[in-house]
Amino acid sequence: LQTLTIGALVLLYYVQVQVWYLPEALTAAALSARTPFLGDLFLLLPFLLPFVAVRVETVRAYAKLRRVRASTREALGATLRLVGVVLIPQLLYLNVYRLLFLSGGPLGGWAGDHPAFAMGAGAFLFFLVFAGSPAMVRYLYPRTDMSMLPGLEALDRELKEMGRAAGLRIDRIIVWRTGAQRIANAAVAGLLRRYQRFFITDHLLSRLTLPEIRAVMAHEIGHSKLRHPVFNYLLALSAGVFMIWSLLALVPVLEETGLGDGITGGLLIILLDGFYIFTIFSFFLRRFEHQADMVAVAITGGPAPFAAALQRLGRLNLVPDRKRSLTHPAIRTRLSWLHSRLEEAPAEEWIRRFHRSNILMVSVILGLYGLTLLLVELG
């Protein structure tokens, strides 16, 4: 229901911008879209306000299912942090790019004559946003360094040692305080290994056994070891490449059929973006989860601890074992995949195969990106 609601809000927002000409209305109200950050936020308000309202009620509903009380203030805080995590990097990227390359910026003339340069510079700015994600997450969410929490010092040392044994240097493990939301989860953030941060929620630590906590941490180590944050960055960058090639193929067809106006073009971009996210991007994200699962099995010495941790996380987070998401396969699918692959070859062999296939994937992405830069530069 939440997904359908958000989809309806996206279409409503599109109509407001492309059909009702909301930007012109805001400009007339002295809220120019050229104003850094402020103009962008006002343009997004017709989408953000209903989204925040829906999300607040969703958070409160999940809290009731967990038989805890979440006040409107707590739910609103959690929702605004989520919006901040998604929106702040994009606004930073958009406004810095606009300042440098658009609206008469110092590099605007050069970028106009050399669009490949503008694309490359945009990719670099995007890289900086991804690289700075740990700091953003740390300051948006209530958190504490695990080494500073009484009773968790030994666990902190053990998990860091587990990372060192896997070839990683883990400087800090952050405990994310989820409050009434009671989220049981873990994550790794950051492109550069030296500055990556591992996050574990307080609810996970309080409800999982020690072997299960080790298995969850091993899974996150797997993401870092196989450089999945880097691949996520490249896949996000590839959305632009996909858009360019798709528009090159489709725009002439639309113009021939008389559908090449601005409204159709805007809707086409939204649909192409959605298609990329829900098919290509989602496929690789789920694939990376399988790969990290295999690393967890290799680190913990077998599938049992990880399977137990995964099933417990599903119960704690009220996720049915048959339900998959945009980023994760269903729990039942993950466990079935693990057992079938382990019957074929040991975990270490699969990890070597993952390294080879991921290198091939990076080569293809970089090749397509380079080809796109050449195409754009040549016009």
N, C-alpha and C positions, 0 to 999 in steps of 0.2 A: 504493500500500500504506500509506504514511504517513497519507494522508487518511482511508482506511477505519479505520485504527487509532485516529486521533483521534476520529472519529465514534463508534466503539465505546466509547471512554473517556467521551465526553460522555453516552452512554446509560447506561453503568455508574454514572457519577456521579449522574445523575438518579435511578436506582433506589436508590442509597445514601441520598440525601437524602429522597426522597418515599415510598419503600417501606420501607426499613430505618430511617428516622428518625435519620439520622446526627446532625443538630443536637442532638437530645435526648440522644444518647449522649455527645456532646462536652460538653454542659452538665453532665451527671452526672459527667463526669471533670474538672469545675472549669475547663473551657476554654470559657467563655461566649462565644457569638457576639456578645454586646454589647461585648466587649472590642475597642477600636479596633485595626484592622490584624491583631492576633494571632488573634482569633477568626475573622476572614475567611480568614486563611491556613490555619488548621487545618481549616476547612470545605472548603478547596480541595485539601488534601493528597491525598485519595484520587484526585483527577484529576491533580494536578501531578506526583506521583512517577512514575506510569507514563509520563506525557507526556515528562518529562525523560529517562527511560531510553530511550524510543523515539527521541527527538530526538538524544541523544548518539550512538547507534549509526548514525543517519542521517548525521550530520555526519562520522563516521569512514568510513562507506561512500563518501560523496562524495569524501572526501580520497583514498581508495584509487583511485577511478576517475580522479582527477587525478594519480595516481602520486606522491603526497606522503604523509608520515606525520603523522597527527594523534593526539596522545596523548589518553587519556581526560580528563586535566585540561584540555587545550585545548578539547576538544569540550564538556565540562561548562561551562566558562566561557562559551563562545559560546551555549550553550543557556540558561544563567541570565540572560545579558544580553537574549536574546530574550524570555524570560518577564518580565523586568523592564520592558522597553519596553511590553509589552502590559498588564501587571498593575499597575504602580505608578500610572499615571494613573487607572485605574479605582478602585483602592483609595483614592487621595486624594479623588477625586470622591465616592465612596460615603460615606467617613467624615466629610468636611466637611459634606456634605448631611445625614447622620444627626445630626451634632453640632448643626447649626443648626435643623433642622426636625422631627426625630424624637426619640424618647426624652426628651421633656420639655425639648427645646431652647428657647432664648429666643424663637424665632419659631414654635415648634410650634403654639401655639394659633391664631395668625394664619394659618399655612399650612393648618391644618385647616378654617378657615372660608372661606379663599380659595385653593382648590387651583390656580387659574390663576397666582396669585402664586408658589406653590411650583414650578410648572413653569417659569415664567420665570426664577426664581432658579437652578433647576437648569441651565437653558440657559446662564446666565451663568457658573456654575462650570465647566461643560463647556467654554465658550469659553476660560477661563483655563488649563485643562489643555491644550487644543490650542495656545494661544499660547505656552505654556512648553515645548513639545516640543523645540525646538532645544537648550535647556540640558540636558534629560534625555538626549537622544541623545549630546550631546557628552561628558557625564560617565560614561555607561555603557560607551562604546566607546573603545578606544585610538585616539587621533587626534592630528594635528599640523596646525597652520596651514600651508597651502601656501607662504605667503610666507616661512616660517622654514626651509624645506627647501632645502639647497644644490642648485643646478641647476634649481630650479623657480620661481625668482623671476620670470623673464621670462614663463613660462606663466601664472603667477598674475596678472600685470599684464594680459596679453593677454585672459584670460578675463573679468576684471573690466571691461575696456574693451568687450568684446563685450556684456556686460550693460548698460553705460551706453548703448551705441548702440541697444539695444533698449528703452531707457527705464527701466532698473532700476538701482538703486544696490546693488552687491554689496560689502559690507564685508569679509567673510571667506569663504574657500573652505577647507574642512576636508578633510584627507586622512585617511581612515579606514583604519587598519592591520588587515588581515584575517588575517594570519599564515598558518597552514597551511590555512585554509579557501580561500584564493585566490579570493575573490569579486570579480568585475569588475562594478561597478555604480556608480550615482550617484543622488543624491536631493536634494530641497529640502525643508526642514522649517520649519514656523512659519506662523502665520496672518497676522501683520502683516508687510508687506514690509520695514519698517524693521529688523525683528529676525529676518528669515529667514536661514537658513544653508544653504549649498550643500555637499554632501558628495560626495567622489569617492574610490573605494577605491584603495589602493596598487597592487593587481594590475591594475586598469584602466589606470592611468598607465604601468605598465611594459610592457603588452602591446599597447596601441593606438597607431596612428600619430597624429601631431599633428592632421591633418585630422579623424580619427575622434574624437579627444578633444574637439575644438571642436564637432563635431556632437552628441556626447552632452551637452556642457554647454549647447548651444543648445536641446536638448530640455528640459532642466531649467529653463532660462530661460523656455521656453514655458509650463511649468506655473505659474510665478510670474506671468508676464505675463497669462495668462488667468485668474488667481486661482483655480486649482484647489484649493489648500489650503482656501480659504474655502468652496468648494462641497462639499469633503469633510466639513467640519464641519457644514454644513447637512444634508447627506445622512445623517450619523451621527445628528444631532438628529431627523431625520425618521423614524428607526426607531421612536421613541416614538409619533409621530403615527400611523404605520402600525399599530402594536400596538393603540392605543386604538380606532381605527376598526374593525380586524379583530375585536377582542374584543366590541365593541358588536354586531357582526353575528353572531358565532358563539356567544357565551355563551348567549343565549336558546334557540338551537337545541339546545345541549348540555343545558341544563336540562330542556327538553321531552322529551329522549330519555333522561333519567336519568343523563347522563354529566357532570354539573356538579360533581363532587367535586374536592378539592384536587389529587389525583394527575393527573387528566385535564387540569385547568387548567394545572398546571405543565408537563406535556408539550406542551400546545397553545402555550404561550408559547415554549418551546424551538423547536418546529417553525415558528412564525411568524417568529421571529428568524432562523432558518436560511434560510427562504424569502426574507426581505427581503435578507439578505446575499448569497445566491447568485444572486439574480435582479436586483432593482432596483439595489442598491448596486453589484454587479459590472458591470451594464450601463453605468452612468455612469462607473465607473472606467476601463473599457476605452474608452469614448468619449473621455474626457479624454486617454488615451494617444494616440489618433489625432490629437486637436487639437494636442497638444504636438509630435507628429511633424511636423505641417504647419508649425509655427513654426520648428522646426529647419531645415526645407527653405528657408524664407524667409530665415533668418539666414545660412545657409551658401551660399545662392545656387543650390541644386539638390539633387535627391534622392540623388545618387551618394555623397557622403561619409557621409550618415546611413545609407543602405542598407548600405554597407560596415561601418560601426560596429555596426549592429544584428546583422548576420550574424556578425561576429567575437565579439560579446558572447554570442551563442547558443552558439558553439563553445566559448568559454572556460568558460561556466557549465553546459555539458553539457545545453543545452535544445534539443530537436529543433525545427526550424522550423515544424512543424505543431502543436506543443503550446501551448495557451493556459493561462492561470492565472486565478485569481479576479480579479486586478487588471489583467492585460495580455492583449491579443489575441495570437494566434500570430504569430511573426515573418513568416511567409509572408503571412498576412492583412494585417498592417500595411503591408507593402511593396506588395501588390496594391492595397490601398485608396488608398495615396498616389498610385500611378501613374494609377489610374482617375480620381481627383479632379483631379489636375493636368492631365489631358487635357480636363477640363470647364472649369476656370477656374484662374487663377494662384493661388499660395499666399496672397498678400496679400488677395485677395478672399475666400478661404475663412476667413481669420482674422477678417475683418469679420463674416462670417456666424456664426462661432463666438461672437463677442461678443454678437450679437443673440440667438442661441438660448440662451446662458447667462443673459442678463438675463431672458429669458422664464422659464427654469427657476427662477431665484431668486424671481421674482414668484409663481409657482405654489406653491413651497415655503413662502414666507412667508405667502401667503394661506391655505393649508391649516393652517399652524401657528396663525395668528391665529384661524381658525375653530374649531380644536381647543381653544384656550384659552377661547374663549367658551362652547363646549359643556361643558367641564369646570366652568367657573365657575357656569353655570346649572344644573348637575347633570343 
